[in-house]
Amino acid sequence: MLGAMDAWGLKGRPAGPKPVLRGTQPATRVVVLGGGLAGLITAHELRKLDYDARVLEARDWAGGLTWTVRRGAEHTEIGGGRQVCTFDEGQYINVGAWRIPHSDEGILGYCKELGVPLELFVNSDDANYFYDENPALGPLAGKRVRLREVKADLWGATTELLAKAMNQGDIDAPLSDADKELLVQFLVRSGYLDRADYVYRPPASRGSDDVYDLSALLRSGFGARARSLNQETDGPAPLFQPIGDMQQIAFGFQRVLGDRLTLGAEVRSIRQANDEVRVVYRDTRTGDQHELVADYCVACLPMSVLKTLQVDFSPEMRQAVSETGHSSVAKMGLQMRRRFWEEDDGIFGWHLWAPSLQMGEFSYPCNGYFGDKGVLLGFYGSSTQAGLDQRTVAERVEHVLTQASKVHPQMREELESAYSVWWEKVPYSVGGYGRSPSPELLERLSTPDRRLYLASACVSRDPSWMEGAVEAAWRAVEDIHARVSRS
């Protein structure tokens, strides 16, 4: 569905042209709540216009869902369950945002502006495996099948059928004889056909001569992943990632904002008056409460958190906020003592497609190639899958090992440590990325409520991507600046 929406131009990305704003407002105070990307971008753009903009963030790090877990990171889940990351130095897992489509010009522009270097994110690799245990899929059920085998054999079988039909005059196409001959030549080259009899001959790059039967391939459903463009929900290649980890983007904003960003500031209430906004927050280190007075407030907090605070909402805005929702997304990183997927299987990035294994998405790192160790993305899906939200951290790891070992039997022997992030159990998040709002709900959420503006990624057309945070932040900055400039 998302792929079709993207093809029809109905999806939210990109954020659109960046607003060009002029004039400075040094006397205007704006408090931004939430140090995720939307909050950081909002404050950064307001600071460019010389606003007195400050950010309050409850955690002791900036980035929100753009969080990278590396050695020493820790958190305690809501309801219990404390983890401390013991990955080796230099190893990490992006437990939130982890890739940037090349069409997301907003966030890519900030990477350039902040000096965050990028590298390619491998979102397609012909060496990767399909695996599905569903017996209805036929003879390929429960069998590891490489993408290159699927692509070669499906393309070879279909081009063979078409070339033979054309040679026999069975294709009624609006082509001249010369064009038909050129088409046959294309089919021969692209399908690895023998020019004499138009029979598919598997190339050496396929890996073996053991061709899969066309009927078996069609029943397997694997062909749905072997398209001309690797579209999915990410858009066509290339995709990018920051060198080092995804949180480098947030760190770049943090360097620019300096002491304008206050960490460990847990927002407790938002009160509005005719001419000001008062925000009460608690210092998570000392327990002391403080009050910050501003002319305007931009709330970039997750809606799941905003719902729990004391906020002077209008009835209309309170209702709109109550209608929002968040995903129950979860991720798990698994550090392996050796990169067996490279050494044993020749896999360098991208994903395992194994819908029957109840792991969501299982992916291979796009960094540290040929190193001694690496961190696999062992689970990326709904936190409720297989009832994992009700299990301990150790039980979640055991589940992933049991499932993934059906494709990679080396998993248990090579595992060194793991770290799981079930976002609905993470304090100050209480959920993953936001659910896409309807156009009507987005309009209500985007309308300022007296002196309060909402600008988290939830208030965008595409809240599941960083570009949604860019869109929401730009709109809030543009609206505030137009309002202040008129007054």
N, C-alpha and C positions, 0 to 999 in steps of 0.2 A: 504494500500500500504506500509506504513512504517513498519507495523508488518511483512509483507511478506519479505521486504528488510532485516529486522533484522534477520528473520529466515534463510535467505540465506546468511547472513554474509556480506551484501552489505552496511550496514549503517556505519556511521563514528565512533561511539563510540566503544571501548575506545580510548584514545589518543595514545596508544601504549607504548612500553617500554621507560622509561625516559632515555634520552641520558646521558652517563657517560663522563664527560668532565674533563680534567686535565690541570694544568698550570694556572698561574695567569697573569692578564694583568692590573696592577695598573695605567699604563700611558694612557690607552685607555678610552676616554670619550664617553659615549652613552647617548643621551637624548631620553627618552621614552614618547610618547605623549598619554595621556589617562590613567586614574587611575581606569579603570575597571579591571576585573580579568586578562585579557591578559596582560595589562600593568604592573600590580602588580607582576605577575609571572615572566615576562621578567626581570624586574629590580631586583627582588629577586634572580633569578638564576645568573644574571650577577654579582651581588654583592658577591655571593659566590665565584666567580672567581676573585674577587678583582677589577672588572672594576669600573670606576668612572661613575656610572649609576644614573640618576636622572629622576624623573617622574613629568610631568606637568599635572594637572587635573583642568578643568575649574570649576567644581562644588565645593561646600564647604564640600563635603564628598566623600569618596572613595567607589568604588564598581560598578559603571556603572549600568548595568541592574540588578546587584545583590543589589537591593535597598529594604530596609525594611522601611515601613511607620509606625511611631508610634507617640505618642503625641508630638506636636511641629513641626513636619515635615511640610514643605510647598513648594509649587511651583506655578508659574504662567504659564498657558498654552500659547503657541504661539498663538497669536490672542486674548489673554485676558482670564480671568477666573482664579482668585487666590483662592487657597485652603490652609487652615491651619488645620492640623489634631488635633482633640479634643478627640481622644480615651482616655480611662482611662490609667493610668500608668500600664505597664505590658501587655497591649493589643497591637497587631500589625498585619500587613498584609504584606506578601512578594509580592510586586507588580511586581517583575521580576522573577528571578530564585527562585524555591521553593521546589525542591526535587532532590535527588541524587540517581540514580540507583546504585546498589551494584557493577555493572560491571565498573563503572567510577572510575578506580583505581587512575587516576591522581589527580582529585580533592579530593578524599577521602584520598590520601596520604598527601596532603597539610593540610587537617584537622588534621591529626595525628601529622604532623610536627609542626604545629602552636599551637597545644593544644586546638583545637576547638572541644568540646565534641558533640557527635551526639546522636540522638534518632531515633526511627523508624518513618517513614512516612507511615501512613495507606493508602494504595492504593487499598484496597478491603475490603468491609464490607457487609456481607449478609443482613444487616438490611436496606440498602439504597433502594431508590425508583427509579422505572422507571415511566415516565409519558410522554405520547405523545397524542396530540389532533387530529392527522391526522385520519379522519374517515375511510380511506382506510385500517387501521390496524385492523378493526373489532371490536368485543365486548370489547376489552380492551382499546380502544381509550378513552382518557380523564379520565382514572382510575389510581389511584396510585397503583402500583404493586411492591412489594418488591423483591429484587434479590433472597432472599432465597426461595420465592414462585416459581419464575421462574425456578431456578435451581432444586428444588425438583420435581416439576411437569414435567418439560421437561425430566429430567433424569429418573424419575419414569415411564413416559409413554413410552419412547424409550426402556428402559431396559425390561419393561413388554412385549413389542412387540417382542424383540429379544429372551427373555427367552421362550415365548410361541412358537415361530417359531422353536427354537432349540429343545424344548420338542416334537414337532410334526415332527421333522426330516426334516424341510424345509430349514435348513441352511447348505450349502455345504462348510464346512470349513476344511482346512487341519489339523484337530485335531484328536487325538485318543479319544476313548470313555471316558477315564479317564480325558483327558483334557477338553472335552466338559462338563463333570459333574462339574469340577472345575470352568469353565467359568459360568455355570448356578449359582453356589454358589456365585460367585463374583457379578453377576447381581442381585441376590436376596438381598445380603447385601447392595450393593451400591445404588440400586434403591428402597429400602424399599418395597420389594415385599413379598407377602404372599407365603411361601414355598409350600403350598398345591396347590394353583391355579395360582401362578405367577401374581397375581393382585397387582397393586400399592396401598399401604396403606400409606397415608402421615404421616410422623413422627411428634411428638409433637413439635420438633424444627422448623417446618415449620411455626407455629403460629396459624393455623386453619385447619379445615378439608375441607374447601371450595376449592376444587381442580379446577384449570383452565383447560378447554378443550384443548387438544393438538392442534387442528386446530386453536383455538384462539391464542395460544402461538406462533405457527408458523407464523401466519399472522402478529403478533405484531412486529416481528423482534427483540424482546428482547433477544432471544437466542444468538444473535451475541455477547452479552456482558457477557454471562454465559459460558465461555470456561474453559477448564481444567487448563490453565495458564492465569493469568491476564496480557496479553502481551501488548496490545495497543501500544503506542509509547514509553513507559517507561521501557519496559523489565519486566521480572518476578520479583516477590518479593524476597528479601526485598528491600525497598527504604529507604533513610535516610534524615534527616534534622538536621541542627545544633540546639542545645539547645539554646534558646533565640531568634534567628531569623537567616535568611540566611546571612545577612550582617556581621555576626560575622566572616565569612571567610575573607572578605575584611579588617575588622578591625584587624585581626591577621597579615595580610601582612603589614598594616599600622604601627603597633607597631614595626615590624622588620625593616622597611625602615626608620622610624623616619623622620628626616629633609631632607631625600632624596626624599620625596614626597611633592610637592608644590601644595596646593589647591588654588582655585580661580585664576588659571592661564589659561586664554583663549587663545589658540593658534590662531595666525593671519596669519602667513606665514612660509613656509619651503623653504629655499634657499640652493642649493648645489653648492659646488666648487669642484675642483679636490681633495682637501685634507681635506675638512671640510664641516660641515653642520651648517647653522645658522637658529635658530628658534626664531621668534619674538612672544611674548605673552603679553597679557594685564592683569594687576592685576584687577580683577573684583571688588575689594573693593575700590581701589584708582583711578582706571582709567589709571594709569601709564603704559607705555610700556617698556618692557625689551627684551634683546636679549641674547640668550644662544648659545654658540658655542660648538660643539662637533665633534668627529671624525665620528660618525655614528648616525643615527636617526632611531628609531623603532616607526612607527605610529600604535597605537592600538586604534585609534579613529573609531567611526562608519563611514562606507563608506558614509552615507548620510551627515555627517559633513565634511569629508575629501574632498568631491566633491566641497564644497563651499569655500575652502581655496586657498590661493595663494601658489602653490606648484610647484617646479621645477621637474615635471614629464617628463619622456620621452613620446613621442607620444604613444608608445605601452602600457605603464603603465596607462597613462591617459585614454586610450580607455578601458582598463580592468576595471579600477575603475568605469568608467561610466556605465559598464554593470552590476554592482552589484545592489542589491535591499534589502530592509528591509521589515519586516512584519508590518502590521498595528495593532498589538496586543494591547489589552487594558485589564485593570483589575479594579475591584472595591471591596473595603472592607466595610463591614457593621457591626458595633458594635451593639450587641444585649444585652439588660439589663439582660436577662437570657438565659441559654443554652437550649432552648426549644427543639432542635433537639435531645438532650440527654434525657431530662426529659420527654418529651411527646412521642418521636418516637424511643428512644433507638438507636440512630445513633451516632457512635463515629469515625468520620473521613470518608475519601473517598468522592465520588461525587454523585450528583443527575444526572441521565441521562434523559434529557428532551429536545430533539432536536427541538420540535415545539415551545418552549418558548422563543427563540431568546435571550438567555443569554450566549451562548457559554457553558462554564463549570461552574457549581455552586458546590462549595465544602465546606466541613466542617473542622474545625481546628483539627489538630492532636496534640494539646498541651492544657494544662489547663483543663484537664478533671475534671468534677464535680465542677468546679469553679462557681462563680456567673455570670460571663459575658464571652462573646467570640466574635470573629470577623469571620464572614462568608465571603468566597470568592463568592460574589454575581454575578460577571460577569468576565469571562475570555474568550475572543474571539476576533474577528475582530472589530476594532473600528468603522467600517462602518456598522456593523449589525444594522438593524432597523433604519438606519440613525442617529445613536447616535453620530457620530463624528460632526454632525452639530447642536447638541443640547447642552443646558447649562448643567452644572453639576447637578443642581436640577432636570432637566428633565430626565437625565440619571438615577438618583436614583429612580425617580417615575416609569420609565419604568421597572426597575428591581423589584421593589416592586410589581407592577401590575402582572408581569409574575410569580415571585416566590411564590406569595400568592396563586396561584392555587394549589400548592403542600403543602406549609406551610402557612396557613391562619393567623398564629401568627405573621408574619413578620411585619406588620404595627404597631401593638401595641407594639412590643418589640424593634423596631428600636430606637437607641439613636443617632448615627452619622454615616457618611459615608465619604469615600475618594476614588476618582477615578483617575486613571492614564491612560490617553490615550497617549501612548508612541510617536506617531507621532507628538503630540503637546507638548512634553517635550523638552525644550531647551537643547542643547548639546547631544541629542539623535536623535530626528527627525525620529523616527521609533523604532521598537522593535528589536528582534533578526534578524540576516541576513538571506537572502534566500540562500539555499544551492547552491554553484557554480558548474558548470559542471566541469569535470576533466580538460578540456582544460583551462577554466577560472581560476581554482584553481592553475594550474601550472604557469600561467602568473602572478597571484597575489603573488605567493610564491617566485618568482624570484626577487632578489634585484634589485632596480633601482639605479645604482651607489652606493651612500652611504645611501640610504633610503630603509628600510625594512618595509613591512606591516605585522602586526601580530595581528589584531583583530580577534575575533571568526569568523568573516565573511570569513577569509582566512583559513578555515578548512573544513573538510568533514561534520561536524555536528554543524553548527553555532547556532542552537537553544538550545544547552545545554552547561553548563559550561565546559564540557570536550573539547568542540571545542576551547575554549579560551586556555586551557592547551596545546592542540595540536599545535596551532598557535605560542604560546610563546616558546615552546620547540624547534620548528623548527627554529625560528628566532635566538634564543640564540646559537643553535648548528651551524648555518650557519655563524654567526658573529664570533664566537670563532674559527671556522676552518679557516676563512679568516684572522683573526688577527694573528693566530698562524703561518700561512704560510708566513706572511710578515716580 
